[in-house]
Amino acid sequence: MSRLINVDECPDPVREYIKLYLKTRVGDGDGGSITHSSFERYRDDMRWFGKWCLKENIDPLEMSEKDIMKLGLDAKDQFHGQTIINRLESIKRFHETFDESNPWEDIDVKSRFGLSEKSEESRHIEDTDSHYACTIDDIREMEKNVPAPRIRNQLILRTLWQTGLRSSEIISIKLDDINRNEREIKIRKTVTKNKKERIVAYQPSLDGLLNNWIDGGYRDRFRDSDSPYLLISYQSDQLTKHTIGYVVNQSAVEAGLQEETYKNAKGQMKKKITPHSIRHGFSNYLINETEIGIYELSKLLGHQSVEITEEIYVQHDERAGVNSLKKYGMD
């Protein structure tokens, strides 16, 4: 893949991103705008990505974690050092802007692809919010400080905490997906990143909120109460990822827990506590405080592979397995 293709040859979402988003942000670099030289670099990164998608016959808005792995390895084969970082971060920003499911959500670019150099943004991400894991104390304080409607938004926080679901998954829960007798929720393959159906469980402490929301009349007060979805608003029969992010952020702000960590390339301030940091807290608790296995955790999180889970949540231990080998090793 030597020659970059023209912008007009790129797949539709990539072409629209270049023309309708990147190009309109060209300015002097202040106020979230980008300089012309930055635009040219981002444009060329996306032209490379567009050509890669055509070559691999992949829809840029239907990428799985497995596709991201292949993309990163191909970038490593063709480029070196900072160029690899620039290319992958540009593509990651594209998905953050245009793709509701964001296949990069669980991927640490540097550790996954063995990059030795860091941009300022990747250094901040590594040191701050991508690795912050909410605690049970955080969640309890946030539950006390949710914005209205309180029952629905407390239900959102506690469900995120007890299940580790992504924002895109919790908003897609339908009433028929919930088995209240078994306290289980089916996550349909049409909404998971790895395109595989899975089951998650919740705790008895969620029963009261669920019962009040569904049976106690709270949900019926909303205009679209006939919606098949669990979570609705006055304006819509299904919540958006933006609403989930708003609920988490406002709860953290009112609880005095929220912090701004860094400004990304789009001029947006990134936050310490996000829906994803609740997911990190869920995972860290299970892997560090329970006897759950890495395979089980990987399946609960809906990761494409166990390697992704291990990379994010398991630290290297040079003595791992030594005691078991001494006890069970063959003569």
C-alpha positions as CSV (number, residue, x, y, z in Angstrom):
1,M,0.0,0.0,0.0
2,S,2.5,2.6,-1.2
3,R,0.5,5.3,-2.9
4,L,-2.2,7.1,-0.9
5,I,-5.6,7.2,-2.6
6,N,-7.4,10.5,-3.3
7,V,-10.0,11.7,-0.8
8,D,-12.8,11.1,-3.2
9,E,-11.7,7.4,-3.5
10,C,-12.0,6.8,0.2
11,P,-15.1,4.9,1.6
12,D,-18.0,7.3,2.3
13,P,-17.6,7.7,6.1
14,V,-13.9,8.4,5.7
15,R,-14.5,10.9,2.9
16,E,-17.2,12.7,4.9
17,Y,-15.0,12.9,8.0
18,I,-12.2,14.5,6.0
19,K,-14.5,17.0,4.1
20,L,-17.2,17.7,6.7
21,Y,-15.3,17.5,9.9
22,L,-11.5,17.9,9.5
23,K,-11.6,20.5,6.8
24,T,-14.1,22.7,8.6
25,R,-11.8,22.8,11.7
26,V,-8.9,24.4,9.9
27,G,-7.8,27.6,11.6
28,D,-5.0,29.0,13.6
29,G,-4.9,26.2,16.1
30,D,-6.8,28.0,18.9
31,G,-10.2,27.2,20.3
32,G,-10.1,23.6,19.2
33,S,-9.3,24.4,15.6
34,I,-6.3,22.7,13.8
35,T,-3.6,24.3,11.7
36,H,-3.4,23.7,8.0
37,S,-0.3,21.5,8.4
38,S,-2.1,19.4,11.0
39,F,-5.1,19.1,8.7
40,E,-2.8,17.8,5.9
41,R,-1.3,15.2,8.3
42,Y,-4.7,14.0,9.6
43,R,-6.1,13.9,6.0
44,D,-3.2,11.7,4.9
45,D,-3.6,9.4,7.9
46,M,-7.3,9.0,6.9
47,R,-6.4,8.5,3.2
48,W,-4.1,5.6,4.3
49,F,-6.9,4.2,6.5
50,G,-9.4,4.5,3.6
51,K,-7.1,2.6,1.3
52,W,-6.6,-0.1,4.0
53,C,-10.3,-0.5,4.4
54,L,-10.8,-1.0,0.7
55,K,-7.9,-3.4,0.5
56,E,-9.3,-5.5,3.4
57,N,-12.9,-5.1,2.3
58,I,-13.9,-3.7,5.7
59,D,-16.6,-1.1,6.4
60,P,-14.8,1.6,8.5
61,L,-17.9,1.9,10.8
62,E,-18.3,-1.9,11.3
63,M,-14.8,-2.7,12.6
64,S,-14.3,-5.2,15.4
65,E,-11.5,-5.4,17.9
66,K,-9.9,-8.1,15.7
67,D,-9.9,-5.7,12.7
68,I,-8.2,-3.0,14.9
69,M,-5.5,-5.6,15.7
70,K,-4.9,-6.2,12.0
71,L,-4.9,-2.5,11.3
72,G,-2.3,-1.8,14.0
73,L,0.0,-4.7,12.9
74,D,-0.2,-3.5,9.3
75,A,0.7,0.1,10.4
76,K,3.7,-1.3,12.3
77,D,4.9,-3.2,9.2
78,Q,4.8,0.0,7.1
79,F,5.8,2.8,9.4
80,H,8.1,3.5,12.4
81,G,8.0,5.3,15.7
82,Q,5.9,8.4,15.9
83,T,4.3,7.8,12.5
84,I,2.7,4.6,13.8
85,I,1.3,6.6,16.8
86,N,0.0,9.4,14.6
87,R,-1.7,7.1,12.2
88,L,-3.5,5.0,14.8
89,E,-4.5,8.0,17.0
90,S,-6.0,9.8,13.9
91,I,-8.0,6.7,13.1
92,K,-9.0,6.4,16.8
93,R,-10.3,10.0,16.7
94,F,-12.3,9.2,13.6
95,H,-14.1,6.4,15.4
96,E,-14.6,8.5,18.6
97,T,-16.3,11.1,16.4
98,F,-18.3,9.0,13.9
99,D,-18.7,5.6,15.4
100,E,-21.2,5.0,18.3
101,S,-19.6,1.6,19.1
102,N,-16.0,2.9,19.1
103,P,-14.0,-0.3,18.6
104,W,-10.9,1.3,20.3
105,E,-12.7,1.5,23.7
106,D,-10.8,-1.4,25.3
107,I,-7.5,-1.1,23.4
108,D,-4.3,0.6,24.7
109,V,-2.5,1.5,21.5
110,K,1.0,1.6,23.0
111,S,1.0,-1.6,24.9
112,R,-0.9,-3.6,22.3
113,F,1.4,-2.7,19.4
114,G,4.6,-2.2,21.3
115,L,5.1,1.4,20.5
116,S,8.1,3.0,22.1
117,E,7.2,6.6,21.6
118,K,4.2,8.5,23.0
119,S,2.4,11.6,21.9
120,E,1.4,14.0,24.6
121,E,-2.2,12.7,24.3
122,S,-1.2,9.1,24.7
123,R,1.0,9.9,27.7
124,H,-2.0,11.6,29.4
125,I,-4.3,8.7,28.5
126,E,-1.9,6.2,30.0
127,D,-1.4,8.2,33.2
128,T,-5.0,9.2,33.8
129,D,-8.6,8.5,32.8
130,S,-8.1,5.4,30.6
131,H,-6.6,3.6,33.6
132,Y,-8.7,5.1,36.4
133,A,-10.9,2.5,38.0
134,C,-14.0,3.6,40.0
135,T,-14.4,2.2,43.4
136,I,-17.5,1.2,45.3
137,D,-17.2,4.3,47.4
138,D,-17.2,6.4,44.2
139,I,-20.4,4.7,43.0
140,R,-22.2,5.2,46.3
141,E,-21.4,8.9,46.4
142,M,-22.4,9.3,42.7
143,E,-25.7,7.5,43.4
144,K,-26.5,10.0,46.0
145,N,-25.9,12.9,43.6
146,V,-27.5,11.8,40.3
147,P,-29.4,14.4,38.3
148,A,-33.1,13.9,37.6
149,P,-34.8,11.6,37.0
150,R,-33.2,10.0,40.0
151,I,-34.6,6.5,39.9
152,R,-33.7,6.0,36.2
153,N,-30.2,7.5,36.7
154,Q,-29.4,5.6,39.8
155,L,-30.5,2.5,37.9
156,I,-28.0,3.4,35.1
157,L,-25.1,3.9,37.6
158,R,-25.7,0.7,39.5
159,T,-26.3,-1.4,36.4
160,L,-23.0,-0.1,34.8
161,W,-21.2,-1.0,38.1
162,Q,-22.7,-4.4,38.6
163,T,-22.4,-5.6,35.0
164,G,-19.4,-3.8,33.4
165,L,-21.5,-3.0,30.3
166,R,-20.4,-0.5,27.7
167,S,-22.6,2.6,27.2
168,S,-23.6,1.3,23.8
169,E,-24.7,-1.9,25.4
170,I,-26.7,-0.6,28.3
171,I,-28.8,1.7,26.1
172,S,-29.6,-1.3,23.9
173,I,-31.1,-3.4,26.7
174,K,-34.7,-4.3,25.9
175,L,-37.2,-5.3,28.6
176,D,-37.4,-8.7,27.1
177,D,-33.6,-9.1,27.5
178,I,-34.0,-9.1,31.3
179,N,-34.6,-12.3,33.2
180,R,-35.6,-10.9,36.6
181,N,-36.1,-14.3,38.2
182,E,-32.5,-15.3,37.5
183,R,-31.1,-11.7,37.7
184,E,-29.6,-12.0,34.2
185,I,-29.4,-9.7,31.2
186,K,-28.9,-10.9,27.6
187,I,-26.6,-8.7,25.5
188,R,-27.6,-9.3,21.9
189,K,-25.0,-10.0,19.3
190,T,-26.3,-7.1,17.3
191,V,-25.0,-4.6,19.9
192,T,-21.8,-6.3,21.1
193,K,-18.4,-5.4,19.7
194,N,-17.3,-9.0,19.1
195,K,-20.7,-9.8,17.5
196,K,-21.3,-12.6,20.0
197,E,-24.3,-12.8,22.4
198,R,-23.5,-13.0,26.1
199,I,-25.2,-13.1,29.4
200,V,-24.3,-10.8,32.4
201,A,-25.7,-11.0,35.9
202,Y,-26.7,-8.4,38.5
203,Q,-27.0,-8.4,42.2
204,P,-30.1,-8.4,44.4
205,S,-29.4,-4.8,45.4
206,L,-30.5,-3.8,41.9
207,D,-34.0,-5.4,42.3
208,G,-35.5,-2.4,44.1
209,L,-34.4,0.1,41.4
210,L,-35.5,-2.1,38.6
211,N,-38.9,-2.8,40.2
212,N,-39.5,0.8,40.9
213,W,-38.5,1.9,37.4
214,I,-40.5,-0.8,35.5
215,D,-43.4,-1.7,37.9
216,G,-43.6,1.3,40.2
217,G,-44.9,3.8,37.6
218,Y,-41.7,5.8,37.1
219,R,-41.1,4.5,33.6
220,D,-44.7,5.0,32.6
221,R,-44.4,8.7,33.2
222,F,-42.3,9.1,30.1
223,R,-43.9,9.8,26.7
224,D,-42.5,6.6,25.1
225,S,-43.3,4.2,27.8
226,D,-44.4,1.7,25.2
227,S,-40.8,1.5,23.9
228,P,-39.2,-2.0,24.0
229,Y,-36.1,-0.5,25.6
230,L,-35.4,-0.4,29.3
231,L,-34.0,3.1,29.4
232,I,-36.0,5.9,27.9
233,S,-36.5,9.7,28.2
234,Y,-39.2,12.2,27.6
235,Q,-37.9,12.9,24.1
236,S,-36.9,9.4,22.9
237,D,-37.8,5.7,23.2
238,Q,-34.1,4.9,23.6
239,L,-31.3,6.7,25.4
240,T,-28.1,7.7,23.7
241,K,-24.5,7.2,24.7
242,H,-24.3,10.9,25.3
243,T,-27.0,10.7,27.9
244,I,-25.2,7.9,29.7
245,G,-22.0,10.0,29.7
246,Y,-23.9,13.0,31.0
247,V,-25.4,11.1,33.9
248,V,-22.0,9.7,34.9
249,N,-20.3,13.1,34.6
250,Q,-22.9,15.1,36.4
251,S,-23.1,12.6,39.2
252,A,-19.3,12.7,39.6
253,V,-19.3,16.5,39.5
254,E,-22.0,16.9,42.2
255,A,-20.2,14.2,44.3
256,G,-17.0,16.3,44.1
257,L,-15.2,13.4,42.4
258,Q,-14.8,14.7,38.9
259,E,-11.5,16.0,37.5
260,E,-10.4,17.3,34.1
261,T,-7.3,15.3,33.0
262,Y,-6.2,16.7,29.6
263,K,-7.3,18.3,26.4
264,N,-7.5,16.0,23.4
265,A,-6.7,16.9,19.8
266,K,-10.3,18.1,19.2
267,G,-9.9,20.6,22.0
268,Q,-12.2,18.6,24.3
269,M,-11.4,18.2,28.0
270,K,-11.2,14.6,29.0
271,K,-12.6,13.5,32.4
272,K,-11.3,11.3,35.1
273,I,-14.7,9.5,35.7
274,T,-16.5,8.2,32.6
275,P,-18.7,5.2,31.9
276,H,-15.6,3.4,30.9
277,S,-13.8,4.1,34.2
278,I,-16.8,2.4,35.9
279,R,-16.2,-0.6,33.6
280,H,-12.6,-0.5,34.6
281,G,-13.7,-0.5,38.3
282,F,-15.9,-3.5,37.7
283,S,-13.1,-5.4,36.0
284,N,-10.4,-4.5,38.6
285,Y,-12.7,-5.5,41.4
286,L,-13.4,-8.9,40.0
287,I,-9.8,-9.7,39.0
288,N,-8.2,-8.5,42.2
289,E,-10.9,-9.2,44.9
290,T,-12.5,-12.4,43.7
291,E,-11.4,-15.8,42.3
292,I,-12.8,-15.2,38.9
293,G,-10.6,-16.4,36.0
294,I,-9.3,-14.3,33.2
295,Y,-11.3,-16.3,30.7
296,E,-14.5,-15.7,32.6
297,L,-13.8,-12.0,32.9
298,S,-13.0,-11.8,29.2
299,K,-16.4,-13.3,28.3
300,L,-18.3,-11.1,30.8
301,L,-16.7,-8.0,29.2
302,G,-17.4,-9.1,25.7
303,H,-13.7,-8.8,24.6
304,Q,-12.7,-10.3,21.2
305,S,-10.0,-12.4,22.9
306,V,-8.6,-13.3,26.3
307,E,-5.3,-11.6,25.3
308,I,-7.1,-8.2,25.3
309,T,-8.4,-8.7,28.8
310,E,-5.0,-9.9,30.1
311,E,-3.2,-7.0,28.6
312,I,-5.5,-4.5,30.3
313,Y,-6.1,-6.0,33.7
314,V,-3.3,-8.5,34.5
315,Q,0.1,-7.1,35.5
316,H,3.2,-9.1,34.8
317,D,4.4,-11.3,37.7
318,E,7.7,-13.0,37.3
319,R,6.7,-15.5,40.0
320,A,3.3,-16.4,38.6
321,G,2.8,-20.2,38.8
322,V,6.0,-20.9,40.8
323,N,4.2,-22.1,43.9
324,S,1.8,-24.3,41.9
325,L,4.8,-25.8,40.0
326,K,6.5,-26.6,43.3
327,K,3.4,-28.3,44.6
328,Y,2.1,-30.1,41.5
329,G,5.2,-30.5,39.3
330,M,6.2,-33.9,38.0
331,D,9.1,-35.9,39.4
